[in-house]
Amino acid sequence: MERLLTVAQAAELLGTTTRFPRRLIAERRIRFVKIGRHVRIPASSLVQMVEAGTVEPRRSCRRAA
């Protein structure tokens, strides 16, 4: 079974407030699991979201003088 995180744990892992993961859930931009009244976020969902938003650096940023 996959590790499920609370909203607070997800926010801590992302380095944000709890408002950010709650907004992602409300906008259905991230997978989540409802267990009764509790909401849990699969750890893999956070990893996928971070990977999708990762921007690779450019190789050369030189400008012509």
Biopython code that builds the backbone (N, CA, C, O; Angstrom):
import numpy as np
from Bio.PDB.StructureBuilder import StructureBuilder

atoms = [
    (1, "MET", "N", (0.843, -1.190, 0.000)),
    (1, "MET", "CA", (0.000, 0.000, 0.000)),
    (1, "MET", "C", (0.882, 1.246, 0.000)),
    (1, "MET", "O", (1.897, 1.310, 0.694)),
    (2, "GLU", "N", (0.478, 2.210, -0.778)),
    (2, "GLU", "CA", (1.243, 3.443, -0.923)),
    (2, "GLU", "C", (1.113, 4.319, 0.327)),
    (2, "GLU", "O", (0.095, 4.300, 1.018)),
    (3, "ARG", "N", (2.161, 5.076, 0.593)),
    (3, "ARG", "CA", (2.163, 5.964, 1.750)),
    (3, "ARG", "C", (1.221, 7.139, 1.494)),
    (3, "ARG", "O", (1.324, 7.811, 0.468)),
    (4, "LEU", "N", (0.308, 7.380, 2.425)),
    (4, "LEU", "CA", (-0.645, 8.481, 2.324)),
    (4, "LEU", "C", (-0.258, 9.559, 3.326)),
    (4, "LEU", "O", (0.026, 9.270, 4.488)),
    (5, "LEU", "N", (-0.249, 10.803, 2.863)),
    (5, "LEU", "CA", (0.152, 11.927, 3.698)),
    (5, "LEU", "C", (-1.049, 12.792, 4.054)),
    (5, "LEU", "O", (-1.986, 12.928, 3.266)),
    (6, "THR", "N", (-1.012, 13.374, 5.246)),
    (6, "THR", "CA", (-2.024, 14.358, 5.603)),
    (6, "THR", "C", (-1.726, 15.644, 4.840)),
    (6, "THR", "O", (-0.657, 15.788, 4.247)),
    (7, "VAL", "N", (-2.657, 16.557, 4.856)),
    (7, "VAL", "CA", (-2.445, 17.844, 4.191)),
    (7, "VAL", "C", (-1.262, 18.565, 4.834)),
    (7, "VAL", "O", (-0.450, 19.171, 4.135)),
    (8, "ALA", "N", (-1.162, 18.503, 6.147)),
    (8, "ALA", "CA", (-0.053, 19.153, 6.854)),
    (8, "ALA", "C", (1.290, 18.533, 6.472)),
    (8, "ALA", "O", (2.270, 19.252, 6.276)),
    (9, "GLN", "N", (1.342, 17.209, 6.366)),
    (9, "GLN", "CA", (2.580, 16.533, 5.974)),
    (9, "GLN", "C", (2.961, 16.892, 4.539)),
    (9, "GLN", "O", (4.135, 17.112, 4.243)),
    (10, "ALA", "N", (1.978, 16.950, 3.658)),
    (10, "ALA", "CA", (2.233, 17.312, 2.261)),
    (10, "ALA", "C", (2.767, 18.739, 2.176)),
    (10, "ALA", "O", (3.703, 19.013, 1.426)),
    (11, "ALA", "N", (2.174, 19.638, 2.942)),
    (11, "ALA", "CA", (2.623, 21.033, 2.945)),
    (11, "ALA", "C", (4.050, 21.137, 3.460)),
    (11, "ALA", "O", (4.858, 21.885, 2.910)),
    (12, "GLU", "N", (4.361, 20.395, 4.505)),
    (12, "GLU", "CA", (5.720, 20.412, 5.059)),
    (12, "GLU", "C", (6.723, 19.882, 4.039)),
    (12, "GLU", "O", (7.809, 20.438, 3.882)),
    (13, "LEU", "N", (6.359, 18.820, 3.358)),
    (13, "LEU", "CA", (7.235, 18.226, 2.349)),
    (13, "LEU", "C", (7.492, 19.196, 1.191)),
    (13, "LEU", "O", (8.598, 19.246, 0.651)),
    (14, "LEU", "N", (6.473, 19.960, 0.816)),
    (14, "LEU", "CA", (6.598, 20.926, -0.278)),
    (14, "LEU", "C", (7.194, 22.256, 0.182)),
    (14, "LEU", "O", (7.608, 23.074, -0.638)),
    (15, "GLY", "N", (7.234, 22.463, 1.488)),
    (15, "GLY", "CA", (7.749, 23.726, 2.014)),
    (15, "GLY", "C", (6.754, 24.864, 1.858)),
    (15, "GLY", "O", (7.145, 26.009, 1.635)),
    (16, "THR", "N", (5.468, 24.550, 1.975)),
    (16, "THR", "CA", (4.415, 25.551, 1.822)),
    (16, "THR", "C", (3.505, 25.527, 3.045)),
    (16, "THR", "O", (3.710, 24.747, 3.974)),
    (17, "THR", "N", (2.507, 26.389, 3.026)),
    (17, "THR", "CA", (1.484, 26.340, 4.067)),
    (17, "THR", "C", (0.468, 25.266, 3.687)),
    (17, "THR", "O", (0.503, 24.750, 2.570)),
    (18, "THR", "N", (-0.430, 24.928, 4.600)),
    (18, "THR", "CA", (-1.450, 23.913, 4.309)),
    (18, "THR", "C", (-2.455, 24.409, 3.274)),
    (18, "THR", "O", (-3.179, 23.614, 2.675)),
    (19, "ARG", "N", (-2.498, 25.698, 3.069)),
    (19, "ARG", "CA", (-3.442, 26.267, 2.104)),
    (19, "ARG", "C", (-3.154, 25.793, 0.671)),
    (19, "ARG", "O", (-4.081, 25.568, -0.107)),
    (20, "PHE", "N", (-1.876, 25.643, 0.329)),
    (20, "PHE", "CA", (-1.507, 25.246, -1.035)),
    (20, "PHE", "C", (-2.002, 23.837, -1.384)),
    (20, "PHE", "O", (-2.672, 23.679, -2.404)),
    (21, "PRO", "N", (-1.700, 22.803, -0.578)),
    (21, "PRO", "CA", (-2.245, 21.476, -0.929)),
    (21, "PRO", "C", (-3.772, 21.442, -0.911)),
    (21, "PRO", "O", (-4.385, 20.736, -1.712)),
    (22, "ARG", "N", (-4.381, 22.190, -0.015)),
    (22, "ARG", "CA", (-5.850, 22.233, 0.011)),
    (22, "ARG", "C", (-6.401, 22.847, -1.281)),
    (22, "ARG", "O", (-7.431, 22.405, -1.791)),
    (23, "ARG", "N", (-5.713, 23.868, -1.808)),
    (23, "ARG", "CA", (-6.137, 24.477, -3.066)),
    (23, "ARG", "C", (-5.976, 23.489, -4.221)),
    (23, "ARG", "O", (-6.838, 23.405, -5.096)),
    (24, "LEU", "N", (-4.861, 22.737, -4.221)),
    (24, "LEU", "CA", (-4.651, 21.727, -5.263)),
    (24, "LEU", "C", (-5.769, 20.693, -5.244)),
    (24, "LEU", "O", (-6.235, 20.249, -6.294)),
    (25, "ILE", "N", (-6.193, 20.315, -4.052)),
    (25, "ILE", "CA", (-7.275, 19.337, -3.906)),
    (25, "ILE", "C", (-8.591, 19.939, -4.396)),
    (25, "ILE", "O", (-9.327, 19.297, -5.146)),
    (26, "ALA", "N", (-8.885, 21.163, -3.977)),
    (26, "ALA", "CA", (-10.142, 21.818, -4.365)),
    (26, "ALA", "C", (-10.233, 21.992, -5.876)),
    (26, "ALA", "O", (-11.311, 21.860, -6.456)),
    (27, "GLU", "N", (-9.103, 22.287, -6.513)),
    (27, "GLU", "CA", (-9.077, 22.477, -7.966)),
    (27, "GLU", "C", (-8.886, 21.161, -8.716)),
    (27, "GLU", "O", (-8.833, 21.144, -9.945)),
    (28, "ARG", "N", (-8.784, 20.070, -7.978)),
    (28, "ARG", "CA", (-8.576, 18.723, -8.537)),
    (28, "ARG", "C", (-7.341, 18.670, -9.427)),
    (28, "ARG", "O", (-7.359, 18.049, -10.490)),
    (29, "ARG", "N", (-6.268, 19.324, -8.986)),
    (29, "ARG", "CA", (-5.004, 19.320, -9.727)),
    (29, "ARG", "C", (-4.055, 18.260, -9.209)),
    (29, "ARG", "O", (-2.959, 18.096, -9.745)),
    (30, "ILE", "N", (-4.463, 17.527, -8.159)),
    (30, "ILE", "CA", (-3.630, 16.483, -7.578)),
    (30, "ILE", "C", (-4.544, 15.345, -7.124)),
    (30, "ILE", "O", (-5.686, 15.568, -6.722)),
    (31, "ARG", "N", (-4.016, 14.117, -7.198)),
    (31, "ARG", "CA", (-4.802, 12.964, -6.731)),
    (31, "ARG", "C", (-4.902, 13.007, -5.215)),
    (31, "ARG", "O", (-3.963, 13.423, -4.537)),
    (32, "PHE", "N", (-6.041, 12.578, -4.684)),
    (32, "PHE", "CA", (-6.198, 12.489, -3.239)),
    (32, "PHE", "C", (-7.174, 11.373, -2.904)),
    (32, "PHE", "O", (-7.908, 10.885, -3.764)),
    (33, "VAL", "N", (-7.167, 10.980, -1.641)),
    (33, "VAL", "CA", (-8.017, 9.894, -1.165)),
    (33, "VAL", "C", (-8.839, 10.423, -0.003)),
    (33, "VAL", "O", (-8.306, 11.060, 0.905)),
    (34, "LYS", "N", (-10.140, 10.159, -0.035)),
    (34, "LYS", "CA", (-10.987, 10.532, 1.095)),
    (34, "LYS", "C", (-11.245, 9.280, 1.921)),
    (34, "LYS", "O", (-11.706, 8.260, 1.409)),
    (35, "ILE", "N", (-10.939, 9.380, 3.196)),
    (35, "ILE", "CA", (-11.202, 8.294, 4.135)),
    (35, "ILE", "C", (-12.157, 8.873, 5.172)),
    (35, "ILE", "O", (-11.738, 9.519, 6.132)),
    (36, "GLY", "N", (-13.437, 8.632, 4.962)),
    (36, "GLY", "CA", (-14.432, 9.286, 5.810)),
    (36, "GLY", "C", (-14.372, 10.783, 5.563)),
    (36, "GLY", "O", (-14.542, 11.243, 4.433)),
    (37, "ARG", "N", (-14.130, 11.542, 6.626)),
    (37, "ARG", "CA", (-14.017, 12.999, 6.504)),
    (37, "ARG", "C", (-12.580, 13.450, 6.284)),
    (37, "ARG", "O", (-12.323, 14.635, 6.073)),
    (38, "HIS", "N", (-11.656, 12.519, 6.332)),
    (38, "HIS", "CA", (-10.235, 12.845, 6.227)),
    (38, "HIS", "C", (-9.764, 12.784, 4.775)),
    (38, "HIS", "O", (-10.217, 11.952, 3.988)),
    (39, "VAL", "N", (-8.854, 13.678, 4.447)),
    (39, "VAL", "CA", (-8.277, 13.725, 3.103)),
    (39, "VAL", "C", (-6.811, 13.346, 3.214)),
    (39, "VAL", "O", (-6.090, 13.864, 4.067)),
    (40, "ARG", "N", (-6.372, 12.442, 2.351)),
    (40, "ARG", "CA", (-4.969, 12.023, 2.324)),
    (40, "ARG", "C", (-4.451, 12.159, 0.898)),
    (40, "ARG", "O", (-5.186, 11.974, -0.072)),
    (41, "ILE", "N", (-3.169, 12.485, 0.797)),
    (41, "ILE", "CA", (-2.539, 12.673, -0.506)),
    (41, "ILE", "C", (-1.470, 11.601, -0.686)),
    (41, "ILE", "O", (-0.566, 11.499, 0.144)),
    (42, "PRO", "N", (-1.549, 10.802, -1.748)),
    (42, "PRO", "CA", (-0.497, 9.813, -2.000)),
    (42, "PRO", "C", (0.839, 10.517, -2.248)),
    (42, "PRO", "O", (0.894, 11.520, -2.958)),
    (43, "ALA", "N", (1.901, 9.993, -1.666)),
    (43, "ALA", "CA", (3.232, 10.590, -1.824)),
    (43, "ALA", "C", (3.630, 10.649, -3.296)),
    (43, "ALA", "O", (4.293, 11.595, -3.720)),
    (44, "SER", "N", (3.233, 9.652, -4.072)),
    (44, "SER", "CA", (3.593, 9.637, -5.496)),
    (44, "SER", "C", (2.951, 10.797, -6.254)),
    (44, "SER", "O", (3.509, 11.266, -7.246)),
    (45, "SER", "N", (1.793, 11.264, -5.805)),
    (45, "SER", "CA", (1.142, 12.408, -6.447)),
    (45, "SER", "C", (1.974, 13.666, -6.294)),
    (45, "SER", "O", (2.076, 14.472, -7.219)),
    (46, "LEU", "N", (2.571, 13.832, -5.114)),
    (46, "LEU", "CA", (3.428, 14.996, -4.890)),
    (46, "LEU", "C", (4.672, 14.920, -5.762)),
    (46, "LEU", "O", (5.098, 15.919, -6.342)),
    (47, "VAL", "N", (5.251, 13.723, -5.850)),
    (47, "VAL", "CA", (6.453, 13.540, -6.669)),
    (47, "VAL", "C", (6.143, 13.860, -8.127)),
    (47, "VAL", "O", (6.920, 14.551, -8.785)),
    (48, "GLN", "N", (5.020, 13.365, -8.639)),
    (48, "GLN", "CA", (4.629, 13.627, -10.028)),
    (48, "GLN", "C", (4.411, 15.114, -10.272)),
    (48, "GLN", "O", (4.811, 15.639, -11.311)),
    (49, "MET", "N", (3.777, 15.795, -9.317)),
    (49, "MET", "CA", (3.521, 17.216, -9.471)),
    (49, "MET", "C", (4.827, 18.007, -9.515)),
    (49, "MET", "O", (4.978, 18.916, -10.330)),
    (50, "VAL", "N", (5.762, 17.664, -8.645)),
    (50, "VAL", "CA", (7.051, 18.356, -8.612)),
    (50, "VAL", "C", (7.828, 18.086, -9.899)),
    (50, "VAL", "O", (8.415, 19.004, -10.472)),
    (51, "GLU", "N", (7.834, 16.834, -10.357)),
    (51, "GLU", "CA", (8.543, 16.495, -11.594)),
    (51, "GLU", "C", (7.940, 17.218, -12.798)),
    (51, "GLU", "O", (8.668, 17.664, -13.685)),
    (52, "ALA", "N", (6.625, 17.332, -12.828)),
    (52, "ALA", "CA", (5.962, 18.003, -13.948)),
    (52, "ALA", "C", (6.276, 19.495, -13.977)),
    (52, "ALA", "O", (6.287, 20.105, -15.046)),
    (53, "GLY", "N", (6.530, 20.081, -12.819)),
    (53, "GLY", "CA", (6.804, 21.509, -12.752)),
    (53, "GLY", "C", (8.272, 21.863, -12.752)),
    (53, "GLY", "O", (8.627, 23.040, -12.692)),
    (54, "THR", "N", (9.141, 20.852, -12.819)),
    (54, "THR", "CA", (10.580, 21.101, -12.784)),
    (54, "THR", "C", (11.053, 21.658, -14.122)),
    (54, "THR", "O", (10.732, 21.124, -15.184)),
    (55, "VAL", "N", (11.815, 22.731, -14.050)),
    (55, "VAL", "CA", (12.359, 23.376, -15.248)),
    (55, "VAL", "C", (13.863, 23.167, -15.248)),
    (55, "VAL", "O", (14.550, 23.517, -14.288)),
    (56, "GLU", "N", (14.366, 22.595, -16.325)),
    (56, "GLU", "CA", (15.801, 22.346, -16.447)),
    (56, "GLU", "C", (16.521, 23.631, -16.843)),
    (56, "GLU", "O", (15.976, 24.434, -17.600)),
    (57, "PRO", "N", (17.740, 23.835, -16.342)),
    (57, "PRO", "CA", (18.484, 25.045, -16.695)),
    (57, "PRO", "C", (18.965, 24.996, -18.143)),
    (57, "PRO", "O", (19.136, 23.924, -18.724)),
    (58, "ARG", "N", (19.178, 26.182, -18.709)),
    (58, "ARG", "CA", (19.721, 26.274, -20.063)),
    (58, "ARG", "C", (21.203, 25.956, -20.022)),
    (58, "ARG", "O", (21.862, 26.145, -18.999)),
    (59, "ARG", "N", (21.714, 25.481, -21.120)),
    (59, "ARG", "CA", (23.144, 25.172, -21.189)),
    (59, "ARG", "C", (23.975, 26.438, -21.313)),
    (59, "ARG", "O", (25.031, 26.548, -20.691)),
    (60, "SER", "N", (23.513, 27.390, -22.104)),
    (60, "SER", "CA", (24.274, 28.613, -22.317)),
    (60, "SER", "C", (23.337, 29.808, -22.252)),
    (60, "SER", "O", (22.299, 29.831, -22.914)),
    (61, "CYS", "N", (23.700, 30.784, -21.466)),
    (61, "CYS", "CA", (22.869, 31.978, -21.319)),
    (61, "CYS", "C", (23.592, 33.220, -21.825)),
    (61, "CYS", "O", (23.212, 34.340, -21.483)),
    (62, "ARG", "N", (24.623, 33.034, -22.631)),
    (62, "ARG", "CA", (25.412, 34.176, -23.105)),
    (62, "ARG", "C", (24.619, 35.016, -24.091)),
    (62, "ARG", "O", (23.874, 34.504, -24.927)),
    (63, "ARG", "N", (24.801, 36.303, -23.966)),
    (63, "ARG", "CA", (24.194, 37.240, -24.901)),
    (63, "ARG", "C", (25.293, 37.896, -25.724)),
    (63, "ARG", "O", (26.423, 38.058, -25.263)),
    (64, "ALA", "N", (24.951, 38.259, -26.914)),
    (64, "ALA", "CA", (25.923, 38.964, -27.761)),
    (64, "ALA", "C", (26.118, 40.378, -27.222)),
    (64, "ALA", "O", (25.154, 41.070, -26.895)),
    (65, "ALA", "N", (27.372, 40.793, -27.135)),
    (65, "ALA", "CA", (27.667, 42.119, -26.575)),
    (65, "ALA", "C", (27.646, 43.205, -27.613)),
    (65, "ALA", "O", (27.875, 44.371, -27.291)),
]
sb = StructureBuilder()
sb.init_structure("model")
sb.init_model(0)
sb.init_chain("A")
sb.init_seg("    ")
for serial, (resi, resn, name, xyz) in enumerate(atoms, 1):
    if name == "N":
        sb.init_residue(resn, " ", resi, " ")
    sb.init_atom(name, np.array(xyz, "f"), 0.0, 1.0, " ", f" {name:<3s}", serial, name[0])
structure = sb.get_structure()
